[in-house]
Amino acid sequence: MMAKITQDDTLHIATDWWVRLRAPDATGDTTDQWLAWTQEDASHLEMFERINELASRLGSLDSISRQSLVNAFVSAAAPRRRWLPRVAAASFVAVIFSGLVYFAWIQLAPGVSTQVYNSAIGQNRDITLSDGTQVALGAASTMTTQFSKGQRHIELTNGEAFFRVVHDHSRPFVVAAGDISVRDMGTAFDVRRTGQQVTIAVTQGHVEIADMNLKPGETQRGTLEVKAGQMVSYDPGTSAMTVGSITPEQATAWRSDRLEFIDEPLAVVIANVNRYSHRSLHIADADLGKLSYTGSIRTDAIDSWLNALPQVFPVRVSKDANQVILSDAQHPSSHR
């Protein structure tokens, strides 16, 4: 018989995830595993968000207030179990403080505030940052903010985010995504990161985009100024940045449950559809991933899109309860 997971267990697991996601050696696999855990039960993400909020508040309190907050939090988590607050509080403080050691380490410069934001598969989040900047975080995405008196730095580890930035010339707002950095110049813009491939779409104002991997002396050649209505696609294989056109409606369509793609590799399309699909999609034949796709995909009608896909590409779609396999229809033996 499977052991029953108590609220106390969920509390400690959520705390452990909070620490692991902020560890220096955290990888994309860590995020994927966290996302899988949040999908197991609705209470998992709810408890994780409470831990996230609590940890943020802990970092700014004195020792007496901090202990009072921890005791109140744990008591609220299990109000009917009198023995739990004392035992859980002790272990909870030990775990959460091990995370705060890293939290303090990453904030070596005084006045630096760091926050990590995550979203689950199929879940978009609206966030207001401390400077008033509004962020729409796409599904299965991870974003870290580091704010100081002189700079606002954002790192998009994976997924997609739309930024409506409160401009402040004395505090540059820079988004890093893989090898690319995007500097706000009074802007609203979207950034999507799929592995090391990055797409930036500007809906208002303009941004400066730079390749952070360029050698010394190549900065000017690798910097682009992009205006509203323009989109830049970065190909990590060639380090090339391609400029195209896009409407604001296309750039933010994902916020209305519609993914828009313009001449993008099918592998990139599938990776982004996976951020909204609770049944994972896989490409069995590498050559299929290179096919170019242009079109819209409703995130609430992914199965309908998959059913129509063989009419556009030479693919075979095989489904089961947990996954979908796309294989080359011209080579029946390529997937068994």
C-alpha positions in Angstrom: 0.0 0.0 0.0 1.3 3.5 -0.9 2.2 5.6 2.1 -0.1 8.6 2.6 1.6 11.9 2.0 0.7 14.3 4.8 0.5 18.1 4.7 3.7 18.1 6.7 5.4 16.0 4.1 4.3 18.3 1.3 5.6 21.3 3.3 9.1 19.8 3.6 9.1 18.6 -0.1 8.1 22.1 -1.2 10.8 23.6 0.9 13.4 21.2 -0.6 12.3 22.2 -4.1 12.6 25.9 -3.1 16.3 25.2 -2.1 17.1 23.0 -5.1 15.8 25.5 -7.7 18.1 28.1 -6.3 21.2 25.9 -6.0 24.2 26.9 -8.2 24.2 23.5 -9.9 20.4 23.6 -10.8 19.8 22.6 -14.4 16.9 22.4 -16.8 16.3 18.8 -15.6 15.8 20.2 -12.0 13.1 22.5 -13.4 11.4 19.7 -15.3 11.3 17.5 -12.2 9.9 20.4 -10.2 7.2 20.9 -12.8 6.3 17.2 -12.8 6.0 17.4 -9.0 3.6 20.4 -9.2 1.4 18.5 -11.6 0.9 15.5 -9.2 -1.4 17.4 -7.0 -2.9 21.0 -6.9 -1.7 21.4 -3.3 2.0 21.0 -4.4 2.1 24.3 -6.3 0.0 26.0 -3.7 2.4 25.0 -0.9 5.5 25.9 -3.0 4.1 29.4 -3.6 3.5 29.8 0.1 7.1 28.8 0.7 8.3 31.2 -1.9 6.4 34.1 -0.3 7.5 33.1 3.2 11.2 32.9 2.1 11.0 36.4 0.6 9.6 37.8 3.8 12.1 35.9 6.0 15.0 37.6 4.3 14.0 41.1 5.5 13.0 40.3 9.1 14.9 40.4 12.4 15.4 37.1 14.2 12.5 37.5 16.6 10.0 38.5 13.9 11.4 35.7 11.6 10.7 33.0 14.3 7.2 34.4 14.9 6.5 34.3 11.2 7.7 30.7 10.8 5.7 29.5 13.8 2.6 31.2 12.5 3.1 29.7 9.0 3.6 26.2 10.3 0.6 26.5 12.7 -1.6 27.7 9.8 -0.5 24.7 7.7 -1.8 22.2 10.2 -4.1 24.0 12.7 -5.6 20.8 14.2 -2.4 19.0 15.1 -1.0 20.5 18.3 2.3 18.6 18.2 3.2 19.7 14.7 4.2 23.4 15.1 7.1 22.8 17.4 8.6 19.8 15.5 7.8 21.1 12.0 9.1 24.6 12.8 12.5 23.3 13.9 13.0 21.2 10.8 11.4 23.8 8.5 13.7 26.6 9.8 16.8 24.3 9.3 15.8 23.6 5.7 14.6 27.1 4.7 17.7 28.6 6.3 20.0 26.4 4.2 18.3 27.9 1.2 18.7 31.4 2.6 22.5 30.7 2.9 22.5 30.6 -0.9 20.0 33.4 -1.0 22.5 35.5 0.9 25.4 34.3 -1.1 23.9 35.4 -4.4 23.2 38.8 -2.9 26.9 39.7 -2.1 26.4 43.3 -3.0 24.3 45.2 -0.4 20.9 46.2 -1.5 20.5 43.5 -4.1 17.1 41.8 -4.1 16.8 38.4 -5.8 13.5 36.6 -6.6 12.8 33.4 -8.6 9.4 33.0 -10.4 8.2 29.6 -11.8 5.0 28.5 -13.6 3.6 25.1 -14.1 2.7 23.3 -17.3 -0.4 25.0 -18.8 -0.3 27.8 -16.3 0.4 31.5 -17.3 1.1 33.9 -14.4 0.8 37.7 -14.1 3.5 39.3 -11.9 4.1 42.8 -10.8 7.8 43.4 -10.0 9.0 45.7 -7.2 9.7 48.6 -9.6 6.1 48.4 -11.0 7.1 46.5 -14.2 4.4 44.1 -15.2 5.4 40.6 -16.4 3.2 37.9 -18.0 5.1 34.6 -17.4 4.2 31.8 -19.8 3.6 28.2 -18.9 6.5 26.0 -17.7 8.8 29.0 -17.5 11.4 30.1 -15.0 12.6 33.7 -14.4 15.0 35.1 -11.9 15.1 38.8 -11.0 18.1 40.7 -9.4 17.3 44.3 -8.5 19.8 46.8 -7.1 20.0 50.6 -6.9 21.8 50.7 -10.1 20.5 47.9 -12.2 17.5 45.6 -12.9 18.6 42.2 -14.2 16.3 39.5 -15.4 17.3 36.0 -16.4 14.8 33.9 -18.4 16.1 30.3 -17.8 13.4 28.7 -20.0 10.0 29.5 -21.4 8.4 32.8 -22.3 7.7 36.2 -20.7 6.1 39.4 -21.8 7.5 42.6 -20.1 5.8 46.0 -19.8 8.7 47.9 -18.3 8.6 51.0 -16.1 11.5 52.9 -17.7 14.2 54.3 -15.4 17.3 55.6 -17.2 19.3 55.4 -13.9 18.4 51.7 -13.5 18.8 49.8 -16.8 16.4 46.9 -17.3 18.2 44.0 -19.0 16.8 40.5 -19.8 19.3 37.7 -20.4 18.1 34.6 -22.3 20.8 32.2 -23.2 23.5 34.0 -25.2 21.3 37.1 -25.8 20.7 40.2 -23.7 17.8 42.6 -24.2 18.1 46.1 -22.9 14.9 48.1 -22.3 14.6 51.6 -23.9 11.1 52.3 -22.7 9.4 49.3 -23.9 6.9 46.4 -24.0 8.4 43.3 -25.4 8.2 39.5 -25.4 11.1 37.0 -25.0 10.8 33.3 -25.7 13.7 30.9 -24.9 13.7 27.4 -26.3 17.0 25.8 -25.2 19.5 28.3 -26.6 17.2 29.5 -29.4 15.7 32.9 -28.5 13.0 35.0 -30.1 12.3 38.6 -29.1 9.2 40.6 -30.3 8.8 44.3 -29.5 5.3 45.7 -29.2 6.1 49.2 -28.0 9.1 51.4 -27.9 12.5 49.8 -28.8 15.2 47.6 -27.3 18.9 46.9 -27.8 19.7 43.3 -28.4 23.3 42.0 -28.0 25.1 38.7 -28.4 26.9 38.1 -25.1 29.1 35.5 -26.7 30.9 37.8 -29.0 34.7 38.3 -28.7 36.2 41.6 -27.4 35.9 44.3 -30.1 32.8 42.7 -31.7 30.2 44.3 -29.5 29.0 46.9 -32.0 28.7 44.4 -34.8 26.6 42.2 -32.5 24.2 44.8 -31.2 20.8 45.5 -32.8 18.3 48.2 -32.1 14.8 46.7 -32.6 11.6 48.8 -32.9 8.0 48.1 -32.2 6.6 45.7 -34.8 9.9 43.9 -35.3 10.9 40.4 -34.2 14.4 39.0 -33.8 15.2 35.3 -34.0 18.6 34.1 -32.6 20.0 30.9 -34.0 22.7 29.5 -31.6 24.1 27.2 -34.4 25.2 30.2 -36.5 25.1 33.0 -33.9 22.9 34.9 -36.4 20.1 37.3 -35.5 17.4 37.5 -38.1 15.0 40.5 -38.1 11.4 40.1 -39.2 8.0 41.7 -38.8 5.3 40.9 -36.2 2.1 42.4 -35.0 1.4 43.0 -31.3 -1.5 40.5 -31.5 0.9 37.8 -32.8 3.6 38.6 -30.2 1.2 38.2 -27.3 -1.2 35.6 -28.7 -0.1 33.0 -26.2 -1.7 35.1 -23.4 -5.0 34.3 -25.2 -4.4 30.6 -25.4 -2.9 30.7 -29.0 0.7 30.0 -29.9 1.9 31.8 -33.0 4.9 30.6 -35.1 6.5 32.2 -38.1 8.8 30.0 -40.2 10.2 28.2 -37.1 11.7 24.6 -36.9 9.1 22.0 -35.9 11.4 21.0 -33.0 11.0 24.5 -31.5 7.3 24.4 -32.1 6.9 21.0 -30.3 9.1 22.2 -27.4 6.8 25.2 -26.8 3.6 23.1 -27.3 5.0 20.9 -24.5 4.8 23.8 -22.1 1.0 23.6 -22.5 0.4 19.9 -23.0 0.0 17.5 -20.1 0.8 14.7 -22.5 4.4 15.1 -23.6 5.2 15.3 -27.3 8.4 13.8 -28.8 9.9 13.8 -32.3 11.3 10.4 -33.1 13.2 11.4 -36.3 15.6 14.3 -36.1 15.0 15.4 -39.7 11.4 16.1 -38.9 12.5 18.7 -36.3 14.2 20.7 -39.0 10.9 21.2 -41.0 9.7 24.8 -41.0 6.3 25.6 -39.5 4.1 28.7 -39.8 0.7 28.8 -38.1 -1.4 29.0 -35.0 -2.0 26.4 -32.3 -4.7 26.7 -29.7 -3.4 25.5 -26.4 -6.8 24.3 -25.5 -7.1 22.2 -28.7 -3.6 20.6 -29.1 -5.1 17.2 -30.0 -7.0 18.8 -32.9 -3.8 20.3 -34.1 -2.0 17.0 -33.9 -4.7 15.3 -35.8 -4.3 17.8 -38.7 -0.5 17.8 -38.7 -0.2 14.8 -41.1 -2.0 16.9 -43.7 0.8 19.4 -43.6 3.9 17.3 -42.9 4.9 13.7 -43.7 4.5 12.7 -40.1 2.8 9.8 -38.3 1.2 10.7 -35.0 1.1 7.9 -32.4 -0.7 8.6 -29.1 -1.0 6.8 -25.8 -2.1 8.0 -22.4 1.2 9.6 -21.5 2.9 10.8 -24.6 2.6 11.5 -28.3 5.3 10.4 -30.8 5.8 12.1 -34.2 7.7 9.9 -36.6 8.5 10.0 -40.3 5.5 8.7 -42.3 7.8 7.8 -45.2 9.8 5.4 -43.0 7.4 3.2 -41.2 10.2 1.4 -39.3 11.6 4.6 -37.8 9.4 4.3 -34.8 8.1 1.1 -33.2 
